[in-house]
Amino acid sequence: MEEKDKKTETNVDIWKKHQEKEAKGLRKIFILIFLVIVLFYVVKLI
């Protein structure tokens, strides 16, 4: 029973780390999109 609890605990830790990495990736994508939009806006003004 104790081994199963440890395995479940490690799976939860792995899942949390995966979600953190995914969140960082999404954040980078949104920042990139925002910068591209700002760039087009600035170029359009000039």
Secondary structure as UniProt FT lines:
FT   HELIX           2..45
//
